[in-house]
Amino acid sequence: MNEHLDTHMEKLNWTLLTDLYELTMMQGYYKTHSTEKVVFDVFFRNNPSDGGYSICAGLEQVIAYISELRFTESDIEYLRSVGIFEEDFLEYLKDFHFTGDIYAIPEGTVVFPREPLLKVIAPIMEAQLLETALLNLINHQTLIATKAARVCYAAQGDGVMEFGLRRAQGPDAGTLGARAAVIGGCVGTSNVLCGKIFDIPVKGTHAHSWIMSFPDEYTAFKRYSELYPSACLLLVDTYDTLRSGIPNAIRVFTEMRESGIELRNYGIRMDSGDLAYLSKRVREMLDKAGFPDAIISASNDLDEYLIESLKLQGAKITSWGVGTNLITSKDCPSLGGVYKLAAIANDDGTYTPKIKLSENTEKITNPGNKKIYRVYTEPEHKVKADLICLEDETFDEKDELLLFDPNEPWKKTTMAPGSYSLRELLVPIFKDGKCVYESPKVMEIRDYCTQEKSTLWNETMRFSNPNKVFVDLSDKLYNLKRELFMKMR
């Protein structure tokens, strides 16, 4: 293997995983106001696929990126060769490391547009450098985790496997996307590297080429059952599902049982044809032959809409393999997460709020150093709204809580004491440059995400015209935003 490629694949230094203008701005800050401490927010403006919610993911990779943030001699030599960076700035980069604070919403949490998923408080040069990499890591995994949650919701409790590696946009997207898909609800992945790195269950069957490499379908099935008697899932649509595939599969299952093999984790997979019709016929044939517990698995360009349709048609599929449309989030291939300056710290510990204005209402930012409370209805413990407020604000569940739409403030709701509960969402990740948070294992995040999804009403989870969960502003933050808006205008 080429020595350069071998080194690159063995350990990738992500420090230069950034846009050039982050570095040119860093140099500008270095020359002007390098010690100024600022607050940046990471948030998105719309849920993927016009859905009612999103699932945040990617924090573990953010932690790894920031923890290893160093400019190597090779990095600095490359930047010198670009010809736009001065020697004093390049000298500064030799000892660069992150010294600030980061707060974030834990992975697997249900989140909504316009609320900070992550907050950076750091010297402006450090905070600016993080922008591109943080957005890359959070946007992608949040998108795929959300898509997986939608697919799993459509499957109504059936197992969903992530099968998309060969169609993903590169190795990183395939591996980190599989991680995110499991967080969103998938029971496992076909991606072996992902399984190794993140301790995720890996599963799979076989391809049509296995069948075609033998003289006949029965021999192929028989040999496979001998190799994998405790995980015998046979692909039955190579030649003819009902006339050949299922009869041969039943013959093999019968022979396994007669030889004393305990049948478990066995069944068939279909990858083509009318899946609703075929699954019903296949179920009848398997049941009649004495195999009512045989798995019926399906693949073939599935997504949440097709799975929902197949369920409505009474399909007898009990396991789903979802590939291309999941790993690429085909109908919504990107999440529009952004990174915006919200405040500048003063010497006395207070913050001067900053706001970005726009002709587009949704692009006007929320100013200040902020935190988020999730408001649950009680006793149902369902999400009512999220409340963004300033860092120094507190709320007491013993008091009435006023919620109002910041875009249409005359729309108000007052929640009586005892009818709601509160939970603060942002938790400390880095303090003074040191990581103070330990990421759970992926399967633990998946379990947490399952609990999170149970706090949503079904009306919010539906695909067509979902009920909107409001992200409201506190009265104090709303008035601050309005004051800044009027001042800047």
Residue pairs with C-beta under 8 A, 6 or more apart in sequence:
13 68
13 70
13 72
13 75
14 65
14 68
14 69
14 133
15 68
15 69
15 70
15 71
15 72
15 75
16 75
16 78
17 65
17 132
17 133
17 136
18 129
18 131
18 132
18 133
19 131
19 132
20 82
22 128
22 129
22 131
22 132
23 79
23 85
23 129
24 84
25 128
26 89
26 125
26 128
26 129
27 85
27 86
27 89
29 36
29 124
29 125
29 128
30 88
30 89
30 92
30 125
31 89
33 124
34 123
34 124
34 125
35 123
36 123
36 124
36 344
36 345
37 100
37 121
37 122
37 123
37 124
37 344
37 345
38 121
38 122
38 123
38 124
38 127
38 341
38 343
38 344
38 345
39 119
39 120
39 121
39 341
39 342
39 343
39 344
39 345
39 351
39 368
39 369
40 119
40 120
40 127
40 130
40 131
40 339
40 340
40 341
40 342
41 116
41 118
41 119
41 339
41 340
41 342
41 365
41 366
41 370
42 116
42 117
42 118
42 119
42 120
42 134
42 135
42 138
42 337
42 338
42 339
43 113
43 114
43 115
43 116
43 117
43 337
43 338
43 340
44 54
44 113
44 114
44 117
44 139
44 142
44 335
44 336
44 337
44 338
45 113
45 114
45 336
45 338
45 362
45 363
46 113
46 336
46 362
47 53
47 54
47 112
47 113
47 146
48 54
48 143
48 146
48 147
48 329
48 332
48 335
49 146
49 147
49 150
49 329
49 331
49 332
49 463
50 466
51 146
51 150
51 463
51 466
52 456
52 459
52 460
52 461
52 462
52 466
52 467
52 468
52 469
53 110
53 111
53 112
53 146
53 149
53 456
53 460
53 461
53 466
53 469
54 110
54 111
54 112
54 113
54 142
54 145
54 146
54 335
55 108
55 109
55 110
55 111
55 142
55 145
55 146
55 148
55 149
55 183
55 184
55 449
55 452
55 453
56 105
56 106
56 107
56 108
56 109
56 111
56 117
56 138
56 142
56 145
57 107
57 108
57 138
57 141
57 142
57 144
57 145
57 179
57 180
57 183
57 184
57 445
58 107
58 137
58 138
58 139
58 140
58 141
58 142
58 176
58 180
59 104
59 106
59 107
59 118
59 138
59 429
59 439
60 107
60 439
61 137
61 141
61 176
62 102
62 104
62 118
62 133
62 134
62 137
62 138
62 429
63 429
63 430
63 435
63 437
63 439
65 133
65 134
65 137
66 98
66 102
66 130
66 430
66 435
67 435
69 96
69 97
69 98
69 129
70 96
70 97
71 79
71 93
71 94
71 96
75 93
76 90
76 93
76 94
79 85
79 90
79 93
80 90
96 126
97 433
98 122
98 126
98 130
98 430
98 433
99 122
99 123
99 126
99 432
99 433
100 120
100 121
100 122
100 123
100 126
100 127
100 430
100 432
100 433
101 120
101 121
101 122
101 428
101 430
101 431
101 432
102 118
102 119
102 120
102 121
102 122
102 428
102 429
102 430
103 118
103 119
103 121
103 371
103 426
103 427
103 428
103 429
104 117
104 118
104 119
104 426
104 427
104 429
104 437
105 111
105 116
105 117
105 118
105 372
105 425
105 426
105 427
106 427
106 445
106 448
107 183
107 439
107 440
107 445
107 449
108 145
108 183
108 445
108 446
108 448
108 449
108 452
109 425
109 448
109 449
109 452
110 383
110 452
110 453
110 455
110 456
111 117
111 142
112 386
112 469
112 471
113 471
114 362
114 366
114 388
114 471
115 372
115 386
115 388
115 425
115 471
116 370
116 372
116 388
116 426
117 138
117 142
117 337
118 134
118 138
118 429
119 342
119 369
119 370
119 426
120 127
120 130
120 134
121 127
121 345
121 369
122 130
130 339
131 339
134 339
135 337
135 338
135 339
137 176
138 337
139 334
139 335
139 336
139 337
140 173
140 176
140 177
140 180
140 335
141 176
141 177
141 179
141 180
141 183
142 180
142 335
142 337
143 180
143 329
143 332
143 333
143 334
143 335
144 177
144 180
144 181
144 184
144 326
144 327
144 329
145 180
145 181
145 183
145 184
145 449
146 184
146 329
146 335
147 181
147 184
147 304
147 325
147 326
147 329
147 332
148 160
148 162
148 180
148 181
148 182
148 183
148 184
148 185
148 186
148 326
149 184
149 185
149 449
149 453
150 304
150 463
151 160
151 184
151 185
151 186
151 302
151 303
151 304
151 307
151 320
151 322
151 326
152 160
152 184
152 185
152 186
153 185
153 304
153 453
153 461
154 304
154 305
154 307
154 308
154 311
154 463
155 307
155 311
155 320
156 311
158 317
158 318
158 319
158 320
159 187
159 318
159 319
159 320
160 185
160 186
160 187
160 319
160 320
160 321
160 322
161 186
161 187
161 188
161 189
161 190
161 203
161 319
161 320
161 321
161 322
162 177
162 178
162 181
162 182
162 186
162 188
162 189
162 190
162 191
162 322
162 323
162 326
162 327
163 189
163 190
163 204
163 299
163 321
163 322
163 323
163 326
164 174
164 177
164 178
164 181
164 322
164 323
164 324
164 326
164 327
164 328
165 174
165 175
165 178
165 189
165 190
165 191
165 327
166 174
166 323
167 323
167 324
167 327
167 328
168 174
168 177
168 327
168 328
169 328
171 193
173 327
174 191
174 194
174 327
175 191
175 193
175 194
175 197
177 327
178 189
178 191
178 194
178 200
178 327
179 194
179 197
179 198
179 200
179 442
181 189
181 326
181 327
182 188
182 189
182 198
182 200
182 442
182 443
182 446
183 442
183 445
183 446
183 449
184 446
184 449
185 446
185 449
185 450
185 453
186 322
186 326
187 201
187 203
188 195
188 200
188 201
188 202
188 203
189 195
189 200
189 201
189 202
189 203
190 202
190 203
190 204
190 321
191 202
192 202
194 200
194 202
195 201
195 202
198 441
198 442
199 441
199 442
199 443
200 442
200 443
201 443
203 231
205 233
205 234
205 235
205 269
205 297
206 224
206 234
206 235
207 235
208 235
208 237
208 238
208 271
210 220
210 224
210 235
211 217
211 220
211 221
211 235
211 238
211 239
212 238
213 220
214 220
214 223
217 238
217 239
217 244
217 245
217 248
218 248
218 251
218 252
221 234
221 248
221 249
221 251
221 252
222 252
222 255
224 232
224 234
225 232
225 234
225 252
225 253
225 255
225 256
229 256
229 261
230 262
230 264
230 265
231 265
231 266
232 252
232 253
232 256
232 263
232 265
232 266
232 267
233 265
233 266
233 267
233 268
233 269
233 295
233 297
234 245
234 248
234 249
234 252
234 267
234 268
234 269
235 245
235 268
235 269
235 270
235 271
236 244
236 245
236 246
236 248
236 249
236 268
236 269
236 270
236 282
237 245
237 270
237 271
237 272
237 273
238 245
239 245
241 270
241 273
241 278
241 282
242 278
242 281
242 282
242 285
245 268
246 268
246 282
246 285
246 286
247 285
249 268
250 285
250 286
250 289
250 291
253 263
253 266
253 289
253 291
253 294
254 289
254 290
256 263
256 266
257 263
263 291
263 293
263 294
265 295
266 291
266 294
266 295
267 286
267 294
267 295
267 296
267 297
267 318
267 319
268 282
268 286
268 294
268 295
268 296
268 297
269 297
269 298
269 299
269 321
270 278
270 279
270 282
270 296
270 297
270 298
270 299
270 300
271 298
271 299
271 300
272 300
275 298
275 300
275 310
275 315
275 317
276 310
276 313
276 314
276 315
279 296
279 298
279 310
279 315
279 316
279 317
280 314
280 315
280 316
282 296
282 316
283 296
283 316
286 292
286 294
286 296
295 318
295 319
296 316
296 317
296 318
296 319
297 317
297 318
297 319
297 320
297 321
298 310
298 315
298 317
298 319
298 320
298 321
299 320
299 321
299 322
299 323
301 323
301 324
301 325
302 320
302 321
302 322
302 323
302 325
303 322
303 325
303 326
303 330
303 331
304 463
305 463
307 320
307 322
308 463
310 317
324 330
325 331
340 356
340 365
341 354
341 356
342 353
342 354
342 365
342 366
342 367
342 368
342 369
342 370
343 351
343 352
343 353
343 354
343 367
343 368
343 369
344 351
344 352
344 354
345 351
345 352
346 352
351 368
351 369
351 391
353 367
353 368
353 369
353 480
353 484
354 367
355 364
355 365
355 366
355 367
355 481
355 484
355 485
355 488
356 363
356 364
356 365
357 364
357 485
357 488
357 489
358 364
361 407
364 481
364 485
366 388
366 473
366 477
366 481
367 477
367 480
367 481
367 484
368 390
368 391
368 477
368 480
369 390
369 391
370 388
370 389
370 390
370 391
370 477
371 388
371 389
371 390
371 391
371 393
371 424
371 425
371 426
372 386
372 387
372 388
372 389
372 424
372 425
372 426
373 386
373 387
373 389
373 395
373 422
373 423
373 424
373 425
374 383
374 386
374 387
374 422
374 423
374 424
374 425
375 383
375 384
375 385
375 386
375 387
375 401
375 403
375 415
375 420
375 421
375 422
376 382
376 383
376 384
376 420
376 421
376 422
376 423
376 455
377 383
377 384
377 419
377 420
378 418
378 419
378 420
378 421
381 421
381 455
382 455
382 456
382 457
383 455
383 456
383 457
383 460
383 469
384 403
384 415
384 420
384 469
385 403
385 469
385 470
385 471
385 472
386 425
386 469
386 470
386 471
386 472
387 395
387 401
387 403
387 472
387 473
387 474
388 471
388 472
388 473
388 474
388 477
389 395
389 473
389 474
389 476
389 477
390 474
390 476
390 477
390 480
393 474
393 476
393 477
395 401
395 422
397 417
397 418
397 420
397 421
397 422
398 417
399 417
400 414
400 415
400 416
400 417
401 414
401 415
401 420
401 422
402 412
402 413
402 414
402 415
402 475
403 412
403 413
403 414
403 415
403 470
403 472
404 410
404 411
404 412
404 413
404 472
404 478
405 411
405 412
405 470
405 472
406 472
406 473
406 478
406 481
409 478
427 437
428 436
428 437
429 435
429 436
429 437
430 436
430 437
439 445
440 448
453 461
456 469
457 467
459 466
459 467
460 466
460 467
460 468
460 469
473 481
